[in-house]
Amino acid sequence: MPITIKNLPKEEITLQPGHAACPGCPIGIGLRIVGKVLGKKTVIVIPACCTSIVQGPYPYSAVKVPLVNVIFAASAAVASGIAGAFEAQGIKDAHVVVWAGDGGTADIGLQALSGAAERNDNIIYICYDNEAYMNTGIQRSGSTPYKAWTTTTITGKTEFKKNMPAIIAQHRVPYVATASIGYPLDFAEKLQKASKIKGFKYIHLLAPCPVGWRFDPSLTAEMGKLAVLTGLWPLYEVEYGVFKLTGVSLSLVDKDKRVPLEKYLRLQGRFKHITDEDIKIYEEYVDQLWRALKDLHGKRIV
């Protein structure tokens, strides 16, 4: 049965009131959905990231399920160990979830992540991508987009972001998906699908950060939607090697149905310095991306 707001549990299973997130923070939205879909038999592994703070100061915690805080580089390795321990004990109905930022995924945690994917360990790895090291002062990461301001790219990053879902898909894992905070039910459905698959599952969740992106906190969901509707953040799945577009992205192959990219970029203070030429480069990047996605839809890619 498709997931709707009405059939999601009302109980807050993961993140409780009193957490330390900033106003408009996407972490609260994402973690709440994780709990509602996966339930109480979930263990969450968190490397150093904003969620280390959001969960609350020791000895208190706003997270209701078992949680393990680990060093930046080790989250996938620790999750693999927990999953192995469950398997050795014959426990088959528990979910082991890594909840990591883009710094702990695309950069510092990539080695352990690649190892867990190559071994096809039975975990769900979720990267909530706010496109910079937000917890330590908004430094650029491998996932920071082209021309975005950070405290270490004050005139704008000169490279496009690392394509983590494609990198993980090349490990031939059972399931890879993209999602956005702007489309929470799409995220919930992909989580539900991942929970029923044995082996390594990876979901890359776009998580707009009001503080780092420099937008009004009331616009978090809108930012998540615009990223998708402009075509910059396509929603898709790679299930057992077969690529398919999902949700609203199915209609965006037609360029005329996409929202102008400038609308998304101009709403963010991190792009206030962007030029018309930069926007043209962005538009060419998106057009090229969608030419490739159109050809890939419905086909085996690994």
C-alpha positions as YAML, in Angstrom:
chain: A
units: angstrom
residues:
- id: 1
  name: MET
  ca: [0.00, 0.00, 0.00]
- id: 2
  name: PRO
  ca: [1.40, 3.45, -0.93]
- id: 3
  name: ILE
  ca: [2.55, 5.55, 2.02]
- id: 4
  name: THR
  ca: [0.38, 8.56, 2.86]
- id: 5
  name: ILE
  ca: [0.40, 11.06, 5.71]
- id: 6
  name: LYS
  ca: [-2.63, 9.26, 7.15]
- id: 7
  name: ASN
  ca: [-1.03, 5.81, 7.33]
- id: 8
  name: LEU
  ca: [2.31, 6.94, 8.78]
- id: 9
  name: PRO
  ca: [2.44, 6.26, 12.55]
- id: 10
  name: LYS
  ca: [1.63, 9.30, 14.69]
- id: 11
  name: GLU
  ca: [4.11, 8.23, 17.36]
- id: 12
  name: GLU
  ca: [7.49, 9.93, 17.20]
- id: 13
  name: ILE
  ca: [9.78, 6.90, 17.31]
- id: 14
  name: THR
  ca: [13.15, 8.53, 16.68]
- id: 15
  name: LEU
  ca: [13.51, 12.28, 17.29]
- id: 16
  name: GLN
  ca: [11.64, 13.61, 20.32]
- id: 17
  name: PRO
  ca: [10.68, 17.19, 21.30]
- id: 18
  name: GLY
  ca: [13.51, 19.11, 22.92]
- id: 19
  name: HIS
  ca: [16.21, 18.36, 20.38]
- id: 20
  name: ALA
  ca: [18.83, 20.98, 19.56]
- id: 21
  name: ALA
  ca: [18.23, 21.52, 15.83]
- id: 22
  name: CYS
  ca: [18.24, 25.02, 14.35]
- id: 23
  name: PRO
  ca: [14.91, 26.50, 13.16]
- id: 24
  name: GLY
  ca: [14.01, 24.97, 9.79]
- id: 25
  name: CYS
  ca: [16.62, 22.22, 10.09]
- id: 26
  name: PRO
  ca: [15.91, 19.31, 7.71]
- id: 27
  name: ILE
  ca: [17.42, 16.75, 10.09]
- id: 28
  name: GLY
  ca: [14.29, 16.70, 12.22]
- id: 29
  name: ILE
  ca: [12.10, 16.01, 9.19]
- id: 30
  name: GLY
  ca: [14.32, 13.22, 7.90]
- id: 31
  name: LEU
  ca: [14.95, 11.43, 11.19]
- id: 32
  name: ARG
  ca: [11.27, 11.47, 12.11]
- id: 33
  name: ILE
  ca: [10.44, 9.75, 8.82]
- id: 34
  name: VAL
  ca: [13.14, 7.13, 9.45]
- id: 35
  name: GLY
  ca: [11.48, 6.21, 12.75]
- id: 36
  name: LYS
  ca: [7.94, 6.20, 11.37]
- id: 37
  name: VAL
  ca: [8.88, 3.86, 8.52]
- id: 38
  name: LEU
  ca: [11.41, 1.54, 10.16]
- id: 39
  name: GLY
  ca: [9.89, 1.37, 13.63]
- id: 40
  name: LYS
  ca: [11.33, 0.79, 17.09]
- id: 41
  name: LYS
  ca: [13.67, -2.07, 16.18]
- id: 42
  name: THR
  ca: [16.17, 0.33, 14.65]
- id: 43
  name: VAL
  ca: [19.75, 1.12, 15.62]
- id: 44
  name: ILE
  ca: [21.16, 4.39, 14.32]
- id: 45
  name: VAL
  ca: [24.89, 4.97, 13.81]
- id: 46
  name: ILE
  ca: [25.92, 8.63, 13.63]
- id: 47
  name: PRO
  ca: [29.41, 9.93, 12.81]
- id: 48
  name: ALA
  ca: [30.52, 13.44, 13.71]
- id: 49
  name: CYS
  ca: [27.96, 15.77, 12.11]
- id: 50
  name: CYS
  ca: [25.18, 18.21, 13.00]
- id: 51
  name: THR
  ca: [23.07, 15.34, 14.33]
- id: 52
  name: SER
  ca: [25.70, 14.75, 17.02]
- id: 53
  name: ILE
  ca: [24.50, 18.07, 18.45]
- id: 54
  name: VAL
  ca: [20.84, 17.83, 17.48]
- id: 55
  name: GLN
  ca: [20.40, 14.61, 19.49]
- id: 56
  name: GLY
  ca: [21.06, 16.51, 22.73]
- id: 57
  name: PRO
  ca: [23.87, 16.82, 25.30]
- id: 58
  name: TYR
  ca: [25.02, 13.76, 27.27]
- id: 59
  name: PRO
  ca: [23.53, 12.21, 29.39]
- id: 60
  name: TYR
  ca: [20.28, 13.27, 27.70]
- id: 61
  name: SER
  ca: [19.10, 12.30, 24.23]
- id: 62
  name: ALA
  ca: [16.19, 13.32, 22.01]
- id: 63
  name: VAL
  ca: [16.59, 10.09, 20.05]
- id: 64
  name: LYS
  ca: [14.38, 7.31, 21.36]
- id: 65
  name: VAL
  ca: [15.95, 4.29, 19.60]
- id: 66
  name: PRO
  ca: [19.46, 2.88, 20.29]
- id: 67
  name: LEU
  ca: [22.09, 5.25, 18.92]
- id: 68
  name: VAL
  ca: [25.85, 4.89, 18.52]
- id: 69
  name: ASN
  ca: [28.03, 8.00, 18.10]
- id: 70
  name: VAL
  ca: [31.27, 7.23, 16.27]
- id: 71
  name: ILE
  ca: [34.23, 9.03, 14.74]
- id: 72
  name: PHE
  ca: [33.92, 10.66, 11.33]
- id: 73
  name: ALA
  ca: [35.47, 7.86, 9.28]
- id: 74
  name: ALA
  ca: [33.94, 4.82, 10.95]
- id: 75
  name: SER
  ca: [30.14, 4.89, 10.62]
- id: 76
  name: ALA
  ca: [29.77, 2.28, 7.86]
- id: 77
  name: ALA
  ca: [32.29, -0.02, 9.53]
- id: 78
  name: VAL
  ca: [30.54, 0.20, 12.91]
- id: 79
  name: ALA
  ca: [27.14, -0.39, 11.29]
- id: 80
  name: SER
  ca: [28.55, -3.45, 9.51]
- id: 81
  name: GLY
  ca: [29.73, -4.82, 12.86]
- id: 82
  name: ILE
  ca: [26.32, -4.31, 14.46]
- id: 83
  name: ALA
  ca: [24.57, -5.95, 11.50]
- id: 84
  name: GLY
  ca: [26.99, -8.89, 11.73]
- id: 85
  name: ALA
  ca: [26.29, -9.25, 15.45]
- id: 86
  name: PHE
  ca: [22.55, -9.34, 14.81]
- id: 87
  name: GLU
  ca: [23.03, -11.99, 12.14]
- id: 88
  name: ALA
  ca: [25.17, -14.12, 14.46]
- id: 89
  name: GLN
  ca: [22.39, -13.98, 17.05]
- id: 90
  name: GLY
  ca: [19.69, -14.84, 14.54]
- id: 91
  name: ILE
  ca: [18.03, -11.42, 14.85]
- id: 92
  name: LYS
  ca: [16.42, -10.73, 11.49]
- id: 93
  name: ASP
  ca: [13.85, -8.03, 12.20]
- id: 94
  name: ALA
  ca: [16.14, -5.15, 13.27]
- id: 95
  name: HIS
  ca: [17.34, -2.35, 11.02]
- id: 96
  name: VAL
  ca: [20.86, -0.93, 11.21]
- id: 97
  name: VAL
  ca: [20.91, 2.61, 9.83]
- id: 98
  name: VAL
  ca: [23.79, 4.98, 9.24]
- id: 99
  name: TRP
  ca: [22.63, 8.60, 9.38]
- id: 100
  name: ALA
  ca: [25.56, 10.69, 8.13]
- id: 101
  name: GLY
  ca: [26.18, 14.08, 6.62]
- id: 102
  name: ASP
  ca: [27.90, 14.67, 3.30]
- id: 103
  name: GLY
  ca: [31.29, 15.29, 4.91]
- id: 104
  name: GLY
  ca: [31.16, 11.94, 6.67]
- id: 105
  name: THR
  ca: [29.98, 10.28, 3.46]
- id: 106
  name: ALA
  ca: [31.55, 11.84, 0.38]
- id: 107
  name: ASP
  ca: [34.87, 12.68, 2.04]
- id: 108
  name: ILE
  ca: [36.01, 11.38, 5.41]
- id: 109
  name: GLY
  ca: [33.75, 8.32, 5.56]
- id: 110
  name: LEU
  ca: [34.09, 7.21, 1.94]
- id: 111
  name: GLN
  ca: [36.63, 4.42, 2.55]
- id: 112
  name: ALA
  ca: [34.50, 2.57, 5.13]
- id: 113
  name: LEU
  ca: [31.37, 3.25, 3.08]
- id: 114
  name: SER
  ca: [32.93, 1.72, -0.02]
- id: 115
  name: GLY
  ca: [34.08, -1.29, 1.98]
- id: 116
  name: ALA
  ca: [30.61, -1.93, 3.41]
- id: 117
  name: ALA
  ca: [29.05, -1.56, -0.04]
- id: 118
  name: GLU
  ca: [31.59, -3.90, -1.65]
- id: 119
  name: ARG
  ca: [30.88, -6.53, 1.02]
- id: 120
  name: ASN
  ca: [27.13, -5.99, 0.57]
- id: 121
  name: ASP
  ca: [26.66, -5.68, 4.32]
- id: 122
  name: ASN
  ca: [23.05, -5.63, 5.48]
- id: 123
  name: ILE
  ca: [22.68, -1.97, 6.45]
- id: 124
  name: ILE
  ca: [20.77, 1.11, 5.29]
- id: 125
  name: TYR
  ca: [23.14, 4.03, 4.73]
- id: 126
  name: ILE
  ca: [21.44, 7.45, 4.55]
- id: 127
  name: CYS
  ca: [23.46, 10.50, 3.62]
- id: 128
  name: TYR
  ca: [21.57, 13.66, 4.55]
- id: 129
  name: ASP
  ca: [23.29, 16.04, 2.20]
- id: 130
  name: ASN
  ca: [23.35, 19.69, 3.30]
- id: 131
  name: GLU
  ca: [26.25, 20.28, 0.93]
- id: 132
  name: ALA
  ca: [28.94, 21.44, 3.36]
- id: 133
  name: TYR
  ca: [30.49, 20.79, 6.78]
- id: 134
  name: MET
  ca: [27.78, 22.74, 8.59]
- id: 135
  name: ASN
  ca: [28.56, 21.64, 12.15]
- id: 136
  name: THR
  ca: [32.14, 22.89, 12.08]
- id: 137
  name: GLY
  ca: [31.62, 26.24, 10.37]
- id: 138
  name: ILE
  ca: [30.28, 25.77, 6.82]
- id: 139
  name: GLN
  ca: [33.44, 24.53, 5.08]
- id: 140
  name: ARG
  ca: [33.18, 23.08, 1.56]
- id: 141
  name: SER
  ca: [32.83, 19.33, 1.10]
- id: 142
  name: GLY
  ca: [33.01, 17.08, -1.94]
- id: 143
  name: SER
  ca: [29.25, 17.50, -2.08]
- id: 144
  name: THR
  ca: [29.24, 21.31, -2.16]
- id: 145
  name: PRO
  ca: [27.83, 22.49, -5.51]
- id: 146
  name: TYR
  ca: [29.44, 24.68, -8.14]
- id: 147
  name: LYS
  ca: [29.78, 28.36, -7.23]
- id: 148
  name: ALA
  ca: [28.40, 27.91, -3.71]
- id: 149
  name: TRP
  ca: [29.88, 30.15, -1.03]
- id: 150
  name: THR
  ca: [31.35, 28.47, 2.04]
- id: 151
  name: THR
  ca: [33.89, 29.76, 4.55]
- id: 152
  name: THR
  ca: [36.60, 27.96, 2.54]
- id: 153
  name: THR
  ca: [35.24, 28.93, -0.91]
- id: 154
  name: ILE
  ca: [34.48, 32.60, -0.34]
- id: 155
  name: THR
  ca: [34.28, 33.41, -4.06]
- id: 156
  name: GLY
  ca: [32.35, 30.22, -4.87]
- id: 157
  name: LYS
  ca: [33.42, 26.62, -5.32]
- id: 158
  name: THR
  ca: [34.96, 26.00, -8.73]
- id: 159
  name: GLU
  ca: [33.99, 22.30, -9.01]
- id: 160
  name: PHE
  ca: [30.65, 20.54, -9.35]
- id: 161
  name: LYS
  ca: [29.56, 18.19, -6.56]
- id: 162
  name: LYS
  ca: [30.66, 14.59, -6.30]
- id: 163
  name: ASN
  ca: [28.04, 12.13, -7.61]
- id: 164
  name: MET
  ca: [27.83, 9.82, -4.60]
- id: 165
  name: PRO
  ca: [24.76, 7.79, -5.66]
- id: 166
  name: ALA
  ca: [26.49, 6.90, -8.94]
- id: 167
  name: ILE
  ca: [29.68, 5.93, -7.09]
- id: 168
  name: ILE
  ca: [27.76, 3.61, -4.75]
- id: 169
  name: ALA
  ca: [25.72, 2.14, -7.62]
- id: 170
  name: GLN
  ca: [28.97, 1.04, -9.25]
- id: 171
  name: HIS
  ca: [29.53, -1.26, -6.26]
- id: 172
  name: ARG
  ca: [26.61, -3.36, -7.59]
- id: 173
  name: VAL
  ca: [24.63, -3.10, -4.35]
- id: 174
  name: PRO
  ca: [20.93, -4.09, -4.35]
- id: 175
  name: TYR
  ca: [19.49, -0.63, -3.87]
- id: 176
  name: VAL
  ca: [20.51, 3.01, -4.38]
- id: 177
  name: ALA
  ca: [18.09, 5.95, -4.35]
- id: 178
  name: THR
  ca: [17.96, 9.72, -4.20]
- id: 179
  name: ALA
  ca: [15.38, 11.62, -2.17]
- id: 180
  name: SER
  ca: [14.62, 15.15, -0.99]
- id: 181
  name: ILE
  ca: [13.23, 16.65, 2.20]
- id: 182
  name: GLY
  ca: [10.81, 18.48, -0.09]
- id: 183
  name: TYR
  ca: [9.15, 15.16, -0.99]
- id: 184
  name: PRO
  ca: [8.91, 13.31, 2.34]
- id: 185
  name: LEU
  ca: [6.55, 10.59, 1.14]
- id: 186
  name: ASP
  ca: [8.89, 9.70, -1.72]
- id: 187
  name: PHE
  ca: [11.66, 9.36, 0.89]
- id: 188
  name: ALA
  ca: [9.38, 7.25, 3.09]
- id: 189
  name: GLU
  ca: [8.50, 4.89, 0.24]
- id: 190
  name: LYS
  ca: [12.16, 4.41, -0.65]
- id: 191
  name: LEU
  ca: [12.98, 3.71, 2.99]
- id: 192
  name: GLN
  ca: [10.19, 1.14, 3.11]
- id: 193
  name: LYS
  ca: [11.53, -0.55, -0.02]
- id: 194
  name: ALA
  ca: [15.08, -0.54, 1.36]
- id: 195
  name: SER
  ca: [13.88, -2.12, 4.61]
- id: 196
  name: LYS
  ca: [12.65, -5.18, 2.74]
- id: 197
  name: ILE
  ca: [15.87, -5.80, 0.81]
- id: 198
  name: LYS
  ca: [18.74, -7.79, 2.29]
- id: 199
  name: GLY
  ca: [22.17, -6.37, 1.64]
- id: 200
  name: PHE
  ca: [23.56, -2.88, 1.28]
- id: 201
  name: LYS
  ca: [21.08, -0.04, 0.70]
- id: 202
  name: TYR
  ca: [22.03, 3.59, 0.09]
- id: 203
  name: ILE
  ca: [19.72, 6.63, 0.09]
- id: 204
  name: HIS
  ca: [21.08, 10.09, -0.68]
- id: 205
  name: LEU
  ca: [18.73, 12.67, 0.86]
- id: 206
  name: LEU
  ca: [18.97, 16.34, -0.12]
- id: 207
  name: ALA
  ca: [18.69, 18.33, 3.12]
- id: 208
  name: PRO
  ca: [18.64, 22.12, 2.57]
- id: 209
  name: CYS
  ca: [20.29, 23.94, 5.49]
- id: 210
  name: PRO
  ca: [18.92, 27.44, 6.25]
- id: 211
  name: VAL
  ca: [22.09, 28.46, 8.10]
- id: 212
  name: GLY
  ca: [24.64, 27.30, 5.53]
- id: 213
  name: TRP
  ca: [22.60, 28.01, 2.43]
- id: 214
  name: ARG
  ca: [21.48, 31.41, 3.73]
- id: 215
  name: PHE
  ca: [17.71, 31.25, 3.27]
- id: 216
  name: ASP
  ca: [14.71, 31.90, 5.51]
- id: 217
  name: PRO
  ca: [14.05, 28.86, 7.78]
- id: 218
  name: SER
  ca: [10.41, 28.76, 6.66]
- id: 219
  name: LEU
  ca: [11.55, 27.79, 3.15]
- id: 220
  name: THR
  ca: [13.28, 24.46, 3.90]
- id: 221
  name: ALA
  ca: [10.62, 22.26, 2.28]
- id: 222
  name: GLU
  ca: [10.26, 24.71, -0.61]
- id: 223
  name: MET
  ca: [14.01, 24.55, -1.26]
- id: 224
  name: GLY
  ca: [13.85, 20.77, -1.28]
- id: 225
  name: LYS
  ca: [11.07, 20.90, -3.86]
- id: 226
  name: LEU
  ca: [12.73, 23.52, -6.08]
- id: 227
  name: ALA
  ca: [15.96, 21.52, -6.25]
- id: 228
  name: VAL
  ca: [13.93, 18.66, -7.75]
- id: 229
  name: LEU
  ca: [11.60, 20.76, -9.94]
- id: 230
  name: THR
  ca: [14.51, 22.63, -11.58]
- id: 231
  name: GLY
  ca: [16.04, 19.27, -12.53]
- id: 232
  name: LEU
  ca: [19.17, 19.90, -10.48]
- id: 233
  name: TRP
  ca: [18.31, 17.09, -8.03]
- id: 234
  name: PRO
  ca: [16.64, 14.20, -9.91]
- id: 235
  name: LEU
  ca: [14.71, 11.60, -7.93]
- id: 236
  name: TYR
  ca: [15.57, 8.05, -8.96]
- id: 237
  name: GLU
  ca: [16.28, 4.49, -7.89]
- id: 238
  name: VAL
  ca: [18.85, 1.93, -8.98]
- id: 239
  name: GLU
  ca: [17.29, -1.38, -7.95]
- id: 240
  name: TYR
  ca: [19.42, -4.45, -8.60]
- id: 241
  name: GLY
  ca: [21.29, -2.50, -11.25]
- id: 242
  name: VAL
  ca: [18.27, -1.09, -13.11]
- id: 243
  name: PHE
  ca: [17.89, 2.70, -13.19]
- id: 244
  name: LYS
  ca: [14.51, 4.43, -13.10]
- id: 245
  name: LEU
  ca: [13.32, 7.96, -12.45]
- id: 246
  name: THR
  ca: [10.72, 8.27, -9.69]
- id: 247
  name: GLY
  ca: [7.97, 10.61, -8.54]
- id: 248
  name: VAL
  ca: [7.76, 14.08, -10.01]
- id: 249
  name: SER
  ca: [11.08, 13.58, -11.82]
- id: 250
  name: LEU
  ca: [9.33, 11.27, -14.31]
- id: 251
  name: SER
  ca: [7.75, 14.37, -15.87]
- id: 252
  name: LEU
  ca: [10.91, 16.47, -15.96]
- id: 253
  name: VAL
  ca: [12.51, 14.77, -18.95]
- id: 254
  name: ASP
  ca: [10.60, 17.44, -20.85]
- id: 255
  name: LYS
  ca: [12.72, 20.56, -20.31]
- id: 256
  name: ASP
  ca: [9.71, 22.86, -20.60]
- id: 257
  name: LYS
  ca: [8.20, 21.36, -17.45]
- id: 258
  name: ARG
  ca: [11.15, 22.30, -15.25]
- id: 259
  name: VAL
  ca: [11.17, 25.37, -13.03]
- id: 260
  name: PRO
  ca: [13.82, 27.94, -14.12]
- id: 261
  name: LEU
  ca: [17.04, 27.17, -12.29]
- id: 262
  name: GLU
  ca: [17.66, 30.83, -11.48]
- id: 263
  name: LYS
  ca: [14.63, 30.86, -9.15]
- id: 264
  name: TYR
  ca: [16.25, 28.21, -6.95]
- id: 265
  name: LEU
  ca: [19.72, 29.76, -6.97]
- id: 266
  name: ARG
  ca: [18.61, 33.34, -6.28]
- id: 267
  name: LEU
  ca: [16.74, 32.34, -3.12]
- id: 268
  name: GLN
  ca: [20.01, 31.30, -1.46]
- id: 269
  name: GLY
  ca: [22.51, 33.73, 0.02]
- id: 270
  name: ARG
  ca: [25.36, 31.32, -0.74]
- id: 271
  name: PHE
  ca: [24.79, 32.12, -4.43]
- id: 272
  name: LYS
  ca: [24.36, 35.90, -4.10]
- id: 273
  name: HIS
  ca: [27.57, 36.50, -6.06]
- id: 274
  name: ILE
  ca: [26.54, 34.25, -8.97]
- id: 275
  name: THR
  ca: [26.65, 35.78, -12.46]
- id: 276
  name: ASP
  ca: [24.45, 35.28, -15.50]
- id: 277
  name: GLU
  ca: [27.31, 33.33, -17.06]
- id: 278
  name: ASP
  ca: [27.44, 31.03, -14.02]
- id: 279
  name: ILE
  ca: [23.72, 30.40, -14.34]
- id: 280
  name: LYS
  ca: [24.20, 29.52, -18.01]
- id: 281
  name: ILE
  ca: [26.88, 27.00, -17.03]
- id: 282
  name: TYR
  ca: [24.47, 25.53, -14.47]
- id: 283
  name: GLU
  ca: [21.70, 25.27, -17.07]
- id: 284
  name: GLU
  ca: [24.01, 23.49, -19.50]
- id: 285
  name: TYR
  ca: [25.01, 21.10, -16.70]
- id: 286
  name: VAL
  ca: [21.35, 20.26, -15.96]
- id: 287
  name: ASP
  ca: [20.51, 19.81, -19.65]
- id: 288
  name: GLN
  ca: [23.44, 17.45, -20.09]
- id: 289
  name: LEU
  ca: [22.44, 15.53, -16.96]
- id: 290
  name: TRP
  ca: [18.89, 15.01, -18.21]
- id: 291
  name: ARG
  ca: [19.99, 13.88, -21.65]
- id: 292
  name: ALA
  ca: [21.87, 11.11, -19.87]
- id: 293
  name: LEU
  ca: [19.01, 10.30, -17.47]
- id: 294
  name: LYS
  ca: [16.53, 10.03, -20.33]
- id: 295
  name: ASP
  ca: [18.71, 7.39, -21.98]
- id: 296
  name: LEU
  ca: [19.25, 5.49, -18.71]
- id: 297
  name: HIS
  ca: [15.61, 5.22, -17.58]
- id: 298
  name: GLY
  ca: [14.50, 1.58, -17.42]
- id: 299
  name: LYS
  ca: [17.93, 0.23, -18.33]
- id: 300
  name: ARG
  ca: [20.51, -1.83, -16.44]
- id: 301
  name: ILE
  ca: [23.48, 0.40, -15.67]
- id: 302
  name: VAL
  ca: [25.69, -1.97, -13.63]
...
